[in-house]
Amino acid sequence: IITVGGDIRPSSDSTTALNIANAAGTDFVTFDTTNSRVGFGTTAPDLSFVVASNVFAIISPTSYGTNAGGFIGRRANGTQALPTAVGANEIVMSLGGRGYHSDGAFPSANNAVIFFVAAEAFTSTAQGMYIRFDTTPAGSTTRPERMRITDAGNLGLGTTSAPTGGAPCIAFAQGTDPTGIGANTAGVYAKDVAGTAELFGFDEAGNVTQ
């Protein structure tokens, strides 16, 4: 048992200032005090908190009783000492994925991501938020917005101009005719007709109706 009554700190800051090893002497926790990073399973964390494994790198919040495990992302503007309110259209939290590529690195930006975004300037009584989904198409590295659930509960597909207010509804960005769809399914899409976006339905046999 080790009892510590104060700080544990290295004599000088470094990217491997403090390591915790297993009985075989292999480091499995690294504290980078130069960049304020922690790595589990890696001695070179490149983000604030990194978990690396040759099997499964899984983080599992586990709760017992009446509460559920979960993840919460929080944001304030300003600084830790002097935080200020979040502004409209500022990202509060994101969940993203990045895949290792053929040039031998992970990309600097997410290939697909879910954003939780402030719909208005936050006050104690107004805290509207919308959710945005971005994906990268095959053969590209550009990640456009694909879907948005607005603060009013409306859904926008392929458009950032989802409906506001009123009854919940779905908005489609206009595009081109689909080339196919899976078995036992049908779809709906929008395309330009004489300068106006109009809706069409299609089925697996290629039939299109307006």
N, C-alpha and C positions, 0 to 999 in steps of 0.2 A: 504494500500500500504506500502510495506517495501522497503526502499531504502538502499542499501549496497554499501559502498564506498571501501571496502577492502575484505579480506578473511573472510569466515565463517568457523570456525574451533573449534573442541572440546577442552576441557582442557587437554585431553589425548586420545591417539588412542585406539580404541576398535573395535570389530566386529559389534557393534551397536552404533557407535559414534554419528551418527546423524540420526534421523528418522523424516519423514513427515507423519502426520496422517490426516485422514478425520474428519468430524465434530463429528462423533461418538467416536473418539479417537482411531480408529484402524489404526495402522501403515500400509502404503502402499508403502512407499519408504524408503529404508534403505541404509545408506552409511557405509560400512565397511572400516575404515581408516587404520586398521591393515594390511589388505591384498589388499587394493586398489580395492574394489569390490562395485558394486551397485546392489540392488535388488528391483524390482518392484513387489509387491504382495507377497514378502517373506522377512522375517527378517534375513534369513541365506543364503545369496547368496554364492554358492560354486564355481562360476566362475566369470570372470571379470564383466559380465553384464547378469543378470538373470531376466526374466519376467515369473512370475508364476500366474496361474489363475485356478479357479475351473470350468470355462466355456471354453473360448478360449484364449490361450496365443499367440497372433498374433502381429507381428511387420509389419507395413504397410507403406513403403516409398511412399508418394503421391506427385506427381509433377504436376504442371499446366503450360501450355504454350508449348514450343518446346522441353523441356527435359523430360525424363522418370525417374520414381523412380527406385532405384536400390541399390545393395549392392556391395561394393568394399573392397576387402581384400588386404592389402599391407604388404610387408615384406622387411626388410633390415637386413643384418647381422651387427655385431658390437653392438653399443649402440645407444641410442637416441642422445647423444652428439656427437658420432663419428660413424655414420652409414657407412657400407661397402656394396659392391655389392653382389647380390644374386649369388650363385654358381650353377653349373649344377646339375640337379636332386634334387634340394631343393624345398620343398613344399612352395608355396607362399600363397595359400589360400585353405581352405577346407570347405565343407558344409556336416555336418553329422547328424545322428540320433541315439539316445540311448533310449532303452525301459526299464522301471522299471521291475525288475525280482522278482521271488518268494522268494528270500532270503532277500527281503526288501531294495533294493538299486538300484540306477542306475549304470550301468557298467562304468568302468573308461575309456573305449575306445568305439568308435562309432561302432554300429552294421552294418551300411551301410554309405558310405561316398563318396563324389566326391572331388578329389584333383586337384588343378591347380598347375602344376609342371614346374619349369624352365627346358628347354631342353638344355640349354647351360649357361655358365657363362655370366651374363648380362653386357653389355657395353652400351654406348649411341647409338650404331648402330646395336646391335645384342641382341634381346630379345625374342628368340623363347620359346614357351611354349606348353606343352601337357596336356591333361585332362585324369585323371585316375578314374575309377569307381570300388569300392570294395563293396562286399556284404557278409553277413554271411549265410551259408546254414543252413537249419533246423536241429536241434539236435547238433549244434556246437556253439562254441564261437570264432572260428578262422575266420578271415575275409580276404580271398585272393582277389587279383586283378581279376576282371572279364572282363573289357573292357578298351581299351586305344585308344584315338584319338590323333594321333601324331602331331607334329608341321608341318608335311608335309600334313596333312589331311587324312592320312591312318588310317584304323581301325583294331585293333587287338582284337579278341575275345578269352578269356581264355589264352592269351599269352602276355608276356611283350616284346616279340621280334616282334613287328609290323613292317611291311616293312618301309624302309626309302627311300626317294627320289622317282623319277619317277611319273607315273600316280597314282591318288588315287586308292587304292585297299583295300581288306579285307583279313586279315590273321586269320586262325582258329587254335587253339591248338587241337592236336589230342586227342580223347577220346574214349568212347565206344558207341555202337549202342544205340540210344534213345529208350525208352520204349513206347512212345506214343506222340501224338500231338493233339491239339484242333481241333474241327470240322472246315471244310472249310479252312484249313491251310496246308502248306507244309514247309519243312525245309531243311537246308543244314548243314552237319557236316563233321568233318575230323576224320579219324582213321588210325591206323598203318596198313600198308600192306607190309609185307616183309621188315620192317625197314624203310619205307618211309610213311610219312603222305599223305593220298590221300582223295579227296573230294567225298562225297556221298550225294545224294538227297533222301528224303523220304516224303511220303504223309500220310494223315490221315488213309488210309486203311492199312498202314504198308508196302507198296511197297517201295523197296530201289533200286535206280539206281546209277551207277557210271559214 
